[in-house]
Amino acid sequence: MRFTWDRHAGMARVLTVAGSRKARNLAAALCQVDGFRWITLEGTATVHTHPEHVERAVRRYAERYAVLPPNPSDRVVIEIAVDRITGLNV
């Protein structure tokens, strides 16, 4: 799952669509694995539909991945206020 990390705000962001499994079954942990490296971000998650939140997430996504994300009409952003980080080889 692609996400962005805002170290200063302690916030992870995931773009998705309102009806997606991610948005419906919101969990308070985000994990990403890359070979023998992994990271898990845990905290309180909120789904936002407000354009300001979504556009902030789009900008950060484009900066991190050097491409604009898909633009479905029902796009939302899941923001996770991270309070615990665990990982291996990161």
N, C-alpha and C positions, 0 to 999 in steps of 0.2 A: 504494500500500500504506500503510495506517495504521500508525503507530508512535508510541512515546513516547520522549522523550529525558530522561535524568537527567544533567544537566550535572555535578553534584558527583561522581557515581560513574563518569562517562564511559561510560554504558551506554544503549544503545538496546534497546527491547523491542518484539516483534511477537507478537501473539496469533494462533494458527492451530490447526488440528487435526493430530493425530499423522500421519495418512496423507496430508496435503496435499503438493502439489508443493514448496511452500516448505520444509517440514520435511524431506522426502526429499532434495531437491537443494540443501541448505543452501549458500549462497554467503556469502563473508565481506564483502560490500558491500551496502549498502542505499541506494537512490537514490529521491528523490521530486522530481517536477517540478510546478511551478505556474506556468503561463504562461512568462514569461521569467526565472523564478527556479527554481533547482534546488540540491539539496544531496545529497552522497554521503557516507555514513558507512562507514568501512572498519575491520575488526578481526576478532578471533577470535569466532566464533559458537558457541553451545551451545544445544541443545534441552533444555528442562527440563519434566519432568512433575510435579515435587514441588508439592503444593498451595500451599505458602508462596510459591514463585516465581510460580506462576500467579496467585494472588490479588493479589500486589503489582502485577503487570502489569495486572490488571483494574481495580484502584483508579486507577492512573495513566492508563489509557485513559479511564475515566469522567471524571476530572478534565480531561483535555485535550479530549475530544470532547463532553462534557456529555450522554452517553448510555451506558448499559451495553452492552458488546459481546455478540454472540450467545454462548450457553452450551451448546455441544455437549458430550457426555459425554467425548469424547477430546481436549479442549482442552489445548494445550501452549503454552509461551512460548519464543520464540527470543530469547536475550539475546546482544547483540553488544557485546563489550568494545572500544569504539572507540579506535583509535590514530591515525586520520587522518581529517580532515574537509576536503572540498573543496566549493565551491559558487559560485554566481553570483547576485548581487543579493539575498543573504540577510543 
